[in-house]
Amino acid sequence: MPPVPWMKYSQRHIASRAPMTQARPSLPGSENMVSSAHGLASGETLTQISAKLALTSANLFTFTDKAEMLTELRTAIRKEMMEVQRDLMALETRVEELETDRLMTMQSQQEADTATARQGSVLLELRQQVEDLDNRGGLNNIGIRGLPKTSMKSLLEMLTSLIA
């Protein structure tokens, strides 16, 4: 936890003030014990109470002390707010970069999906053409009875010899 500026000031201020240790001269009979009916600790003399009161009043903050503490506190808060604003702006920039990257990735993914779909349709078309060629190739085969399949002659020579 960061130090609180006014605490540092108050500790410094209280330490620099000299406590009032001199009490008024006691009157004859004033050294009598104070009764506990007044809410004071029994056994304390008026001199002791006066010394405690003087010490307490010396440690109280004045208006100037409070104004200085408030100024220090405002300065510390402003500094923290500026740091938070800087961090927020850095985060905002980072989020914008990430959103831009995300959009670019989505666009490239859509382009890849479109290309894959096109390739799938081209592949299907090629398969159909190969199948069609296989079917047509079987239709062009002509079987001639009586002609051995192991004959190495050209088709033209075989046909001329048969017709002639």
HELIX and SHEET records of a PDB file:
HELIX    1   1 PRO A    5  SER A   16  1                                  12    
HELIX    2   2 SER A   36  HIS A   38  5                                   3    
HELIX    3   3 LEU A   46  ASN A   59  1                                  14    
HELIX    4   4 PHE A   63  ASN A  140  1                                  78    
HELIX    5   5 LEU A  155  ILE A  163  1                                   9    
END                                                                             
